[in-house]
Amino acid sequence: MSSTSSTYLPDWTIGGADVHTALPGIVSAHGSSAVIIGGRRAMAAAEPRIRGALEGSPVSVTGSFVAGDEATQEKADELQGADEVARADVILAVGGGKMIDLCKLLSIQTGKALVTIPTIASTCAAVTRVGVIYHPDHSFSRHIFRNRPAEHTVIDTDIIARAPTVYLWAGIGDALSKQVESPFSSRGLALGHSDRVGVDISRRGAEPLFAHGAQALADAERGEASDAVREMALTILVTTGLTSVLVQHRFNSSFAHAVYNAHTTMPDAGNHLHGEIVSLGVLVLLTLDGQFAERDRFHDLNASLGLPTRTDQVSVGPGRLDEFTDRIMDFVRPEEAPTRSPARWSTRRCSTSTPTRRPARPNAPEAETGRPRAAAPRSREAA
């Protein structure tokens, strides 16, 4: 078997409202024309800045598309047939994880270079190879993988700070998982170099969230692109993304994301964001793995930020725990199944301290938080 392998690490540029001035040089490294694709709100926020930065440069804009709110094969095929896409050398993917993953699929199908411009910091999709594709009914379809991350990622902290704070809040919840899941899923195994480096990065990945998370949320409520917001953007988008790029897919996530995937299949379980549910899954995993001191530390952070610490806070009450537990285990690989039952923990707090009042969950635009309850996907959604 060949021992040849290649690892491509993300390239990124971060700054405030003027960060887009770097785009002509970034895009020119891969061609002379670009098409802009993104979600409605993302395009409203970012497209004028992108076009302004490219105006008068050697890079022409062939067109732009508002691509809806879902990453589907059908939408990628529709975009592939557009003349504006055919004439572009580079795809500029603007928005959150779903629009970026849609553009990953489009770049695979067309062979075009990809530059990602995240407008929210809610997952690490902007810097990873993996994409999650859905059916038009919003049910999970499959994972896709580029042969490398995006050619470049441009992070505008001004747009991220002005976005609805709920996305940064959920991004903190999602990013908490890497420090727990990657070491857990790789424990006791002989790791190769890339896996070892990726897992090592993950081991301290949550610490900036503890140090700066509350301040970043407070600053984002004011629309302030502060140092704390910058730290959160780098942690959520880049640190977690580096682990994702370096490790095998099976080390990228584990039990916490199984909790999320199971939650998407529960009827009448409310509208909750990915990172919101994953943050609860982290507490479940730490509890079942017997890491009680670490569990309590993460629990206290969740409680202080308004992230969930009980299943009834994510619309799964005591009477539905057996069903929820069964659905969680459908998404857990046998070698990753902890020895304790989730039902023994999930309706009570993770610690014995006196319950405190949970801070209010940040508000999100209704159209962007609604999530139809889908049939159970048989693969775990990537972090």
N, C-alpha and C positions, 0 to 999 in steps of 0.2 A: 504494500500500500504506500502511496506517495506521502512523503512527509512535508510537502510544500503547502504552505498556507499563507494567506494575506489577511491583515487586519487593518481596517480603515477607521481612523478616529474622526470624530466630528471636528469641523472648523466652525468657529462662531465669532461674531462681532456684537458687542453689547454697548449701548449708549442711550442717550435721551432722544428727544425729538429730531435731532440732527443726524442720528445714526444712519439714516437712509442715504446720506451722501456717500457712503462707502459702496453703494450698490453698483454704480457703473464699473468700478474696478473688479468687483466680485463677479458680476455677470459676464464681463468681457473675457474673463479667463475661460469661459465655456461657450461663447458665441456672441453674436451681434444683435440678437433679437430675443424678446421675452414675451410670454403671455402671463397675465395675472389672473389667478383663480382663487376664490375664497367664499366664505359665508357672507350673508348680507351685512350684519353689523361690523364684521371684520373689515370688509371692503370699504364701508363708509368711513371707518377710522383710519385705515392705512393706505388705501389706493391713492388719495391725493398726495400723500407724502412720497409714495413710490414714484408716481408719475413726475412729480416735481423734481425728484433727484435724478431721474433718467432723462429729463428734457434737456436737449442740447448736448447730450453725451453720445458716444458712438453706438449706444444700445437703443434700438427702436422697440416700441411696444406694439405688438401685432393686434392686441385686443385684450379684453377682460371679460370674465364670466362670474356671475353670482351663482354658485353651484348647489344651492339648497342647504340641507342640514344633515345629510347622511352620506357615508362613504359606501357606495354600492357599485357593483360591476356594471349595472345599466348606465349609471351616470358617467363612469369612466369611458364606456364605449361611445356614449353620446358626445363627450368632449373630444375623444380621439377623432371623431369624424368632422370636427369643426376646422375650417380653413385657417382660422387664427392660431389654432394649436399646431397644425401642420407646418405653418410658416415660422414658428418660433423655435429657437435653439434651446431655450431655457424655460422651465416652468417655475413661476414664482407662486408658492403655496402660502396663502394668507389665512390665518384664523386659528382655530383650536385643533384638537387632535383629529377630529373626523375629517375636516377639510384637508389637513396635511396628509392623512392616510389615503384619502381619495387621490391626491396628487402623486403620492408614492406609487399607487397602482397605475396611474396614467403614465408616469415616467418609465415604469417597467414595460408597459405595452408599447410605448413610442421610442424608447431608448434615449429620451431627452434628459439633459441635466436638470437637477432640482435644487432650488434655493428656497428654504423655508423662512417665513416671517410670522412667528407666533404672535398673536394679539392678546392672548391670555396665557397665564402660567398655571395650567391645571394638570398637565401630564408632561412626560418627556418625549412625546411623539416627534417633536421638531428635530431632534438630533439622533433618532434611532433608525435602524434598518427595518424593523418590523412595522407592519400596518395591520389594522383590524378592519375587515370588510363585512358589511351587513347586507341582509336582504332588504328589499324596499319596505317590508313591514317592520323593519328595525330589529329583526332577529339576527343573531350572529350567523355569519356565513363561513368565514375562514380567516386565517392569518396569511399575510404575504410578506415577502422579504426582498428588499433591494440587495444588490451585491455590496452596497456600501451605504453609509448614512447620506443624508443630503450633502450636496457639494459644499454648501455653506448655510449657516443659520444666522439671521440678522434679528437681534432682540432689541426692541424699542421699549424701554422701561416706562416711558411716558404713556404710551398706549396701554401697557399692562396695568399701570397704576390707575388709569382712568376707566378701565373695564369694570363691570360689576364685581364687587369684592368677593362675592360668593365663589368665583372661579379660583381666585388666589387661595381662599379658605379651603376649598376642595383639593387644590394642588398640594397644599401642606399635608392634608390627610393622605393623599396618594404617596407623596414622597417619604412619609414616615415608614412605609412598608419595606423599602429597600434594605435598610439597616437590619431588619429582622428576617425577611424572607430569603434573601440570597444566602446568608450564612446557614440558615436552617436547611434549605433545600440541597446545599452542597456539603453538609456536615458529614465527616467521616469518610469522604471520598478522596482519592488521589487526584488532585486537580492539575491540569496542564497550566502553562504559563498564563495564557490569556484569561482563563477562568479564575486563576488565583489572584491576578491583578484586579479583575473586576470585583471579586468578592471582597478583597481588601479595601477597595474604594468604598464599597457599600457599608463597611463596618462603622464608619463615622459619618455616614451620609445624613443622618437625622439631627446631628448636633446643632447645625445652624438653624434648624427649625425651632429647637428649644430656645436658642439664644435670641433669635430675631423675629420669630413668627408673629407674636402678639404686636410688636411695634410695626411690622410690615402691614398687618391688617389695619391698624389704626391709621397709618399714613395713607394707605390705599383708599380708605373711606373718605379722605380729603383730596384724593386724586394727586397725591404728592409722590413723585418718583424719587424716593429717598434712598439712602444707602441700604436700609433694611429691605426695601422692596427689591433693590438690585440683588442683594444676597439671596432672597427667596427665589427670584427668577433664575439665578444661576444654579441654586440647589435643586429646584424642581425640574428645570429644563435640562441642565447640563450634567450635574453630578449623578443623578439617577440615570440619565441617558448614557453616560460613560459605562456604568455597570452593565446596562442593557446591551450595549454594543460589544462589550468584551466577553461576556459570559454566554454559555450555551443557553438556548431558550428555556430549557428545563430548570435552570438556576435563576431565571429572571424574575419569577414570581412563584408563590406557592399558596399556602392555606389562606392568607388574608384575601387574596384575589379569588379563591374558591368561594369565600363568603360573599364577595360581590357578585360573582356569576350566579350563585344560587339565588341571591336576592332578586336578580333580574327576572327570574322565572316564577317568583312568588306572586300569585294573583292579589290584587288590591293591596300592594305593599307601598303605595305612595310614590311620590316623585322625589328621588334622592340622587345626588350626584355620585359619580364613580368614586372619587377620593373620600367622600363622606362615608360610604359603606366600607371601603378598604381600611380606613382608620379604625373602624370597629373590628374588622377582621384581624388587624394587628393585635388587638387586645385579646381576642379569642385565641390566636396562635400562641402568644406569650403565656397565657394561662394554661393551655393544654400542654405546653412544653415545659411547664414547671418553672419558668423564669419569672417568679412572682415579684421580685424587687424591680426588675425592668418593666414588668407589666404595670406596676403601680406608678412608676415614673411616666410611662406613656399615657396611662389613664389620667393622671393629673394634668398633663398637657392637653389632652382631648377635652377634659372638663373645663379648663380655663379658656379654651378657644371656642367652645360651643360645639365641638365635634362629638359624635355619639359615644356613649359608654354603655348603653343597654340596647337590646334588640327592640324594645318597645319604643325607643326614640327613632327607629327607622321603620315603623309601622308593622312590626312583627311582634305580636303580643304573646303572653304565656301559653295561650291555647293553641298556638301554631308552631311551637318549638320543635316538636317531633318531626313535623313536615319539613321545617327549615333545616334541621340537622340532617335529614335524609338527603335533601337537595345539595347541601354543602358537600357531603361525602361523595356525591356523584361526580364532583369536580376535583377530588383529591386523588393523586396517584397513590397506590397502595404503600409505596415505600415512604411517603410523606405523611401518612395518617398518624397523628398523635394518639397516645394511648387513652386519654381521657375523653369523655363524651362532651361535645359542646353544650348539650342540654343541661349539664350540671352547673354551668356558669351563666348562660347567656341572658337570663332575666334579672340578674342582680349586679350590683357594682363590682368592679374588679378589686376593690380594696374594702377594708372594713371601716374606713373613715366615715364621718358623718356626711350624708349627701349634701351637696351644695347646689345652689340654683344654677341651672345651665344657662350660659349666655345665649342671647338670641342668635339664631342662624342668619347669616347675611342674606339679603333678598337677591333673587335672580330674575331676569326676564322670564315670564311664564313660558314663552315659546321655546326657550332654550333649556328648560329643566324638565318639561314633560317627557316621560319615557314610557311608551306602551309596554305592557307586560308581555314578554315573548315566550315562545316555546323554548325549552331548555336547550341551550347550545352544548355540544359535547366537546368543547375545547375551552381552555381557560383564557380569558381576555388578557392580552399583554399589558404589563405595567407601562 
